[in-house]
């Protein structure tokens, strides 16, 4: 009986979380329509909407105990379209098309890296504390925020956008660790303080939306490599202390002899 129940749980198709995933897919498709019309600002906005829906579906599935294998696979397929194909088309028509073959290759590399990252995520054991590689939604949001901030600071050199695209593609398939924020004990222990901080953050974002979204996305993207470098330096320092301690012990033994 227990085995049959587990099989039914795996085969079930929960309505609410998969409906939210479908909304994320819809926003990604809608973004492509605006990009084809060269309305890149609205294309970027709908990628952000898709990101918001993507952040909700998994949390709602866990909160309502409606997680399923179907939902996991459907979410990944939706992510490839909404956060892989949609931003790649947007940024190609916005900046990369001036580079000809190199431009569409850069766009394809972004899509391929995102798909590979999702395949690796689905095949690896789940870790609720960290992500290996930059999550594809954050890569897409970073490109979208770049489009948005260009409306504030003026035209951005296409070469800088090209470099950003290559960097995001590399980070998605890298082994750089990023925080998950799925199960953070501090959030559970200090809900009111974080609620106040969230309200203040929303006020600041509402006052300067393009600048703040770009700043937040860039901070998250750079946090992984920065924390990796810090851990590497700490590891080397610890190894140096251990080696020095070992050398001192060997010297004392030699003196005793």
C-alpha positions in Angstrom: 0.0 0.0 0.0 2.8 2.4 0.9 4.6 1.8 -2.4 1.5 2.3 -4.4 0.8 5.6 -2.5 4.4 6.8 -3.3 3.9 6.0 -7.0 0.6 7.9 -7.0 2.4 10.9 -5.3 5.1 10.9 -8.0 2.6 10.7 -10.9 0.2 13.4 -9.6 0.0 16.8 -11.2 -0.8 19.5 -8.6 -2.8 22.4 -10.0 -1.7 25.5 -8.1 2.2 25.4 -8.4 2.0 24.2 -12.0 -0.4 27.0 -12.9 2.1 29.5 -11.5 4.8 27.8 -13.5 2.6 28.2 -16.6 2.3 31.9 -15.8 6.1 32.2 -15.7 6.2 30.5 -19.1 3.6 32.9 -20.4 5.5 35.9 -19.3 8.7 34.6 -20.9 6.8 34.1 -24.2 5.2 37.5 -23.9 8.7 39.0 -23.4 9.8 37.5 -26.7 6.9 39.1 -28.5 7.9 42.6 -27.2 11.6 41.9 -28.0 10.6 41.1 -31.6 8.8 44.4 -31.7 12.0 46.1 -30.4 10.2 47.1 -27.2 13.1 46.0 -25.0 12.0 47.8 -21.9 8.7 45.9 -21.7 10.5 42.7 -22.7 12.8 43.1 -19.7 9.8 43.8 -17.4 8.1 40.6 -18.4 11.2 38.6 -17.7 11.1 40.1 -14.2 7.5 39.0 -13.9 8.5 35.5 -14.9 11.2 35.6 -12.3 8.6 36.5 -9.6 6.4 33.7 -10.6 9.3 31.3 -10.6 10.2 32.3 -7.1 6.6 31.5 -6.0 5.9 28.1 -7.5 8.5 26.1 -5.6 7.7 27.8 -2.3 4.0 27.2 -2.8 4.5 23.6 -3.7 6.6 23.0 -0.5 4.1 25.0 1.7 1.1 23.1 0.4 3.0 19.7 0.3 2.3 19.4 -3.5 5.8 18.9 -4.8 6.0 16.3 -7.6 8.4 15.0 -10.2 6.1 16.4 -12.9 6.3 19.9 -11.3 10.1 19.6 -11.1 10.5 18.7 -14.8 7.9 21.2 -15.9 9.6 24.0 -14.0 12.9 23.3 -15.7 11.3 23.3 -19.2 9.6 26.6 -18.3 12.9 28.0 -17.1 14.7 27.2 -20.4 12.1 29.2 -22.3 11.4 32.1 -19.8 15.0 32.6 -18.6 17.1 31.1 -21.4 15.5 31.7 -24.8 13.5 34.9 -23.9 16.5 36.9 -22.5 18.8 35.5 -25.3 16.5 36.8 -28.0 16.0 40.1 -26.2 19.7 40.8 -25.7 20.5 39.6 -29.3 18.0 42.0 -30.9 19.0 44.8 -28.4 22.9 44.6 -28.7 24.3 41.4 -30.0 23.0 41.6 -33.6 25.6 44.2 -34.5 28.3 41.5 -34.1 26.8 39.1 -36.7 27.8 35.5 -36.1 29.6 36.3 -32.8 26.4 37.9 -31.6 24.0 35.0 -32.2 26.7 32.5 -30.9 26.8 34.5 -27.7 23.0 34.3 -27.4 23.0 30.6 -28.1 25.8 30.1 -25.5 23.6 31.7 -22.9 20.7 29.4 -23.7 22.9 26.3 -23.8 24.6 27.2 -20.5 21.3 27.7 -18.9 20.0 24.3 -20.1 23.1 22.6 -19.0 22.9 24.2 -15.6 19.3 23.0 -15.2 20.2 19.5 -16.3 23.0 19.4 -13.7 20.7 20.8 -11.0 18.0 18.1 -11.7 20.6 15.3 -11.7 22.5 16.3 -8.6 21.4 15.6 -5.0 19.3 18.5 -3.7 21.0 20.9 -1.3 18.8 23.4 0.5 21.6 25.7 1.5 23.6 26.4 -1.7 23.3 26.3 -5.5 26.2 25.1 -7.7 26.5 27.6 -10.5 24.5 30.8 -11.0 20.8 30.0 -11.2 19.4 30.7 -14.6 16.6 33.0 -13.4 19.2 35.3 -11.8 21.2 35.3 -15.0 18.1 36.3 -16.9 17.1 39.0 -14.3 20.6 40.4 -14.6 20.3 40.9 -18.3 16.8 42.3 -17.9 18.0 44.8 -15.3 20.8 45.8 -17.7 18.2 46.8 -20.3 16.2 48.7 -17.6 19.1 50.7 -16.3 20.1 51.7 -19.8 16.9 53.9 -19.7 18.4 55.8 -16.8 22.1 56.1 -17.5 21.9 56.1 -21.3 23.2 53.7 -24.0 25.5 50.9 -22.7 28.4 49.9 -25.0 27.5 46.7 -26.7 30.9 45.2 -25.9 30.2 45.5 -22.2 26.9 43.7 -22.7 28.7 41.0 -24.7 31.2 40.5 -21.9 28.3 40.4 -19.3 26.6 37.7 -21.4 29.7 35.5 -21.6 30.4 36.0 -17.8 26.8 35.0 -17.0 27.1 31.9 -19.3 30.3 30.8 -17.6 28.9 31.3 -14.1 25.9 29.2 -14.8 28.0 26.1 -15.7 30.7 26.8 -13.1 31.2 25.3 -9.7 30.8 28.6 -8.0 28.5 28.3 -4.9 25.5 30.6 -4.5 23.2 30.9 -1.5 19.8 29.1 -1.8 17.7 31.1 0.6 15.2 28.1 0.7 15.6 27.1 4.3 17.4 29.9 6.2 17.2 29.6 10.0 17.7 33.3 10.5 14.5 34.0 8.5 12.5 31.7 10.8 14.0 33.1 13.9 13.6 36.8 13.0 10.4 37.1 10.9 9.4 40.6 12.1 12.8 42.2 11.6 13.0 40.7 8.1 9.5 41.9 7.3 10.5 45.5 8.3 13.7 45.2 6.2 11.6 43.8 3.3 9.2 46.8 3.4 12.1 49.2 3.5 13.7 47.4 0.5 10.5 47.6 -1.4 10.3 51.3 -0.7 13.8 51.9 -2.0 13.2 49.7 -5.1 9.9 51.6 -5.8 11.8 54.9 -5.6 14.7 53.9 -7.9 13.5 50.6 -9.5 15.9 50.4 -12.5 19.0 51.2 -10.4 18.1 49.1 -7.4 17.2 46.0 -9.5 20.5 46.2 -11.3 22.4 46.7 -8.1 20.7 43.8 -6.4 21.1 41.5 -9.3 24.8 42.4 -9.8 25.5 42.0 -6.1 24.1 38.5 -6.1 26.0 37.5 -9.3 29.3 38.8 -7.8 28.6 37.3 -4.4 29.4 33.8 -5.5 32.9 34.5 -6.9 33.7 36.9 -4.1 32.8 34.4 -1.4 34.7 31.7 -3.3 37.9 33.8 -3.3 37.5 34.6 0.5 37.1 30.9 1.3 40.1 30.0 -0.8 42.3 32.6 0.9 41.0 31.4 4.3 41.9 27.8 3.3 45.4 28.8 2.3 45.9 30.8 5.5 44.7 27.8 7.6 47.1 25.5 5.6 49.9 28.0 6.3 49.2 28.0 10.0 49.1 24.2 10.1 52.4 23.9 8.2 54.0 26.4 10.5 52.8 24.5 13.5 54.2 21.3 12.0 57.6 22.9 11.2 57.9 24.2 14.8 57.1 20.7 16.1 59.7 19.1 13.9 62.3 21.8 15.0 61.6 21.0 18.7 62.0 17.3 18.1 65.4 17.9 16.3 66.6 20.0 19.3 65.5 17.3 21.7 67.5 14.8 19.7 
